[in-house]
Amino acid sequence: MTFESIREKELIHCLCGLTLSPTPSEDCLQMVRTLDAAGRQELLELTHSHHVVIRAFEAIRNDALARGDDSMLAWADATLAAERDRIVRSLAYLEEVCNELEAAGCPTTVIKSLDHWPDIGNDLDLYTTGNDRTVHEVMKSKFAATLEPQSWGDRLAQKWNFKIAGLESPIEIHVQRLGQTGEHTALARRFVTRRVQKEVGGKTFFVPAPEERIIVATLQRMYRHFYFRVCDLVNTARMVDAGEVDFAELQRATTPYGIWRGVATYLAIVSDYAQKFRGRPLDLPAAVTKAAICSGDKVRPRNRFLRVPIVPQCAALYSEQVTRAAFNGDVPATFRLSMLPYLASAAAITQKLTGSDKGVW
């Protein structure tokens, strides 16, 4: 293991220690204090990658203020100011887009992006039960948005990325489908039928109910990317600690689609990281812990993220999902899911040849 990879691992664990506990870890704060300029830059970039800029730098700022460290305080203040400015601009555009889509008859829910509050993601993700033609018309006529090229995976998943002048973040809109290959339609509709209102930065948005927030995080982490961001750990721990999650409803909603064990495994991993970095696991029911197929000790920091083993854990979850879709007689979902290994192979080859899997995923 190289020095760079060792430091990256330490910095990712540092982010966990700064954000998972109400009281930031003293060891993590001490590590931040000793960073040189290159180390500070690497930490800053990782906070963006893990969507915890505000949460991490508020802890850093409080420590610098308490110790009278003017240099670190200035760094934290500048970082927080820049990120908050970006968030304010993003929320203003996001509110307008959601309102225009709703007015055009496209019920729209903000997925993932606002779960990170007081942070937000780098992309602004939406799901709508409207049709793609209306979505495109709204984005073009109301915002002069330009459509970014679709990857193979985007086409299967029925999602489009739009760029709006003046907005740094692309707006990604999932139309009627969720999942890496767009295999979920009935499950996806729950993101509108059960949505709730949430006030963020003085603006009101529709967001998924807590159970759907965990479902979409699971689909992304256990069935698509096979890695966690620190924000996933923090967001989920916060929801469970607040007693917001109806685990029986979560199990009832996901079992018919063969993803309950993936959800349980996702929660078990979050719980183990909570135990490691704050000394207390999540209060999970026995049905969750029994269904989980692996725990947090299988997850490793590597290549900027917390990596979940694809073989055998995620491969087993994928097989169960395909089997259940076939058993249910859901031919479209079975076909779409059967394309995933080919997409994964193409992405791996493209990554090796070009250094990026863009155009595939």
N, C-alpha and C positions, 0 to 999 in steps of 0.2 A: 504494500500500500504506500503510495507516494505521500510526501509531506502535504501537498495540496489537498489530497483526498482526506487525509486525517484532519486537517483544519476545517474542511467543509463539513465533515461529520460532527466535529465539535461545535461548529457554528449553528448547525441545524438543531442539535441538542440544546444549544444555548437559547435558541428561539423558543423551544418547548418550555424551558425553564423560566423564561421571561413572561410567557403568555398563558400557560396552563393553570398556574396557581395565582390566586388573588395577591399573594405576596411573592414577588419575583425571587428566584433563587439567588442567594448571595454569591455562590460559586459562578453563576452565569454573569452576574453584574461585574464580578472581579475580572472575568475574562474580557468583557467589553472594555473595561478600564485600561487593559494592557494592549489593546489592538493598536497597531500602527496604521498609517494612512491606507495602505493596501488592504489591511484587515477590515478597517471600517467600511471601505468601499464594497468588499465582498459581503459583509454582513448586510449592508444596505440593499444590495442586489438580491440577496436571499429573502429579505423581508418582503420585497416586491413579488418574488416568485411564490412565496407562501402566503401572500395576501394578509400580512400581519404588520404592515408598516406602522399604523397608528398605535396598535396595541403594544408592539415591541418598543417603539420609541417613546411612548409615554412613560414606560417603566425606566428606560434609559434616562429620560429627562428628569424624572423625579429623583433618581439616584444622583445625577450630576448636581441638581439643585441642593440636595441635602448635604453634599460634600463640598459645595462651592467650587466645582470644577467648571470654570468658564468655557474652556475649549469644548468639552463634551456637551455642555449646555447649548452652546451656539450651534453645534452640529445637529443636536436633537431638534432644536427650535426650527432651524432651516429645513430640515427634513419634514417635520410635521406641517409646517406652513405650506410647503410645496404640495404635499400629498392632500392636504385639506382643500387647497385651491382646486386641484384636479377633481376631487370628489364633488365639490359644489357644482362645477361645470357639468360633470357627468350626470348628476341627479337632475339638473335642470333639463338637459336633453332627454333623459330617460322618462321624465314625467310627461313631456310633450309627446314623445313617441307612443307611450302607453295610452294617453288620452286620445290621440288621433286614431289609433288602431281600434280602441273601444268604440269611438264614434262611428267608425266605418263598419261596425258589426263584427269585429274580431275580438272576442273576449281574450284578454292577455294577462298573463301572470309572470312576474319577474322571478326567475329561478336562479338559485345559487348566489348571484351577485350581492344581494342585500343580506344574505345570511351572515356575511362577514362583519357587519356593522359593529363598531365605527369605521372599519375598513370596508372597501368594496373590491371586487375583482378587477382584473385588467380588461376583461371583456364584459359586456353587458348582455346577459342572457335572458331571452324571453321565450315563453311558450304560448301558443295561441291555438284555439280550436277553429279559427277562421280559415279561409282558403288562401293558397299561395298567391293567386292573382291579385286579390284585394290587398294583401300585405305588400306586394311589390308596387302596386299603384300608390298606396299611402306613402311608402318610403320615398318613392321617386317624386311624386307631386307635392308633398308637404315638406320634404326635407332635402330635396335634390340629392338624395343619397346615391352613391355608386355601389354597384354590386361587385363583391370580390369573387374571384374564381372559386368554383366549388371543387372540392376534392371528391374522389370516388366515395369515401365514407360520408361526406356531406350529402351527396345525392341519395344514397341509401337512407340516411337518417332524416332526409327531407328538412334540411336546415340551410339557412342562407346567412351570410355575413354582409352587413352594410356599413359603409363608411360615410360619415357626415362631416362636412367641412367645419372645422372648429372644435371637433370632438376627437380627443386622442384615442379613445377606446372604440373598437368596432362593436356594432350591435349585432348579436347573433340571435336569429329568430328560428325557433323550432316550430314547424307547422304540422299540427295534428299527430306528430309522432315523437317518441323519445326512445333512447337506447342507442347503442353504437351503430346498429344497422336499421334503426327505425322500427324495431320489432314490436314496440309497445304502442297500442292505440287506445284500448279501453282503459288500461292503467294510466296512460297519459291524461285522459280526460279528467281524472280525479284532481289534476293540478288546476283545473278551472272550477269544477263542481264543488270542491272543498276549500277553495282559496279563502284567505282572510286578508283583512286590511292591516297595513303596518305603516306607521308614520316614521319617516326617516329624513333627517335633516330638514324638518318643517314641511315635508311633502308626503303625500299619502299614496301608497302603491298597493296593488294586490300581490300577495306572496303565497306560496304553498302553505298548507297546514303543516305542523311539525312532522307528522308521519311521512308526508310527501317530501319534505326536505331531506329526511334520512334516506328515502328511496332514491332520490336523484343523486345524492352523494354516493350511495352504494353503487348505482349504475356506472357512475363515473370512475370510482376508485377500484372496484372489485371486478368490473366487467369491461372496462375500456382502457384506462391508463395504467392500471396496476401499480399505482403509487399514491401515497397520501401527501397532502400539503399540511403544514402545521395548522392552518386555519380549519381544516376538517376536524382535527382533534379538538380544538378550542370551541368551535361552533357547536359540535355535537355534545360535548361535555356540558356546555352551558344549558342546552335544551333539556338534557336528561336531569341535570341537577335542579333545574327549575320545575321539574315535574310536568313538563309540557307534553311528553310523549305517551300516547296510548299504545302500549306494546301489544295488546290483544288485537287492536285495530290494524296495527302494522303487520302482524303475522297474518291476519285474515286477508289483508290486501295483497300481500306478496306471495303467499303460498300457491295460489292458482297459476302463477307464472313461473314457478320454479326458482324464485330468487330469495326465498326466505332465509336459506342458509347463508347466502351472500350478505344479506342484511345483518344477520346475527354475527357473522364473522367480522364485518365492519365495526359493529358495536363493541365486540370483544377486543379488537385491536385498540380502539379509542380508550376503552376502560383500562387496558394494560398500560398505555402511555400515561393516562391520568394517575395511575398508581405509581408509576416510575418517577414522574416529575412533580407531583404534588402530595404524594403519600397516601392517596385515597382513590380507590377505583370508582367506577360508576355503579349506581344501585340498579343492577340489571336483574330481571326476573329469571328464574331457572330455565324457562323455555328458550331464552336467548342464549345463555351460556351452554346449554345442552346442544343446541343446533349449530354452534360455531365450529368450523372445521380447523381453525388455527388461531393463534393468539399473537400478541404484539411482539413476542420474542423472535418471530419469523421475519419481522420487518426490519430492513436495514437502510441506513442513510447511504445513498449512492447516486452519483450523477444529479445532484441538486435536490433530490426528493427522498422520501421514505418509501423504499421499494418493497412491494408485496411479491412473493414468489409466484411466478406464473405456473410452474410445474412443481408439485402436482396440485397446489391449492386452487389457483384460479382456473386451471384447466378443468378441474372437477366441477367447479361451479358452472362453467360454461356448458359442460356436458349435461348437467342436470337441467339447465335452462332449455337446451335444445330438445332433450327428451320429453320434458313437460309440454313444450309447444307442440311436438308431434303427437303426444298422447291426447292433447286437447283437440286435435284435429285442426289446429291453426296453421294451415298450409303457408299463407304469406309470411308469418313470423318464422316458421321453420326454414323456409327458403332464405329469408334475409339472414338469419343466424348462421346458416350453412356457408354464407359468403365470408364470414369473419376470419377463418383461418387463411383464406386466400389474400384478404386485405392485409392481415398481419404479416404474411410472408412478403408481399409486395412492399409494405412499409419498411420491413427490415432490410430488404435489398436496396431500396431507394436511400435509406439512411446510410447504409454502408458506402454506396457509390457517390452520394452527393453531400452527405453530412446532415441531411434533413429529410423527414418523411412527408413534407408538405406535398400536396397533390394526391396523397393516398388517404391519410386519416382526415 
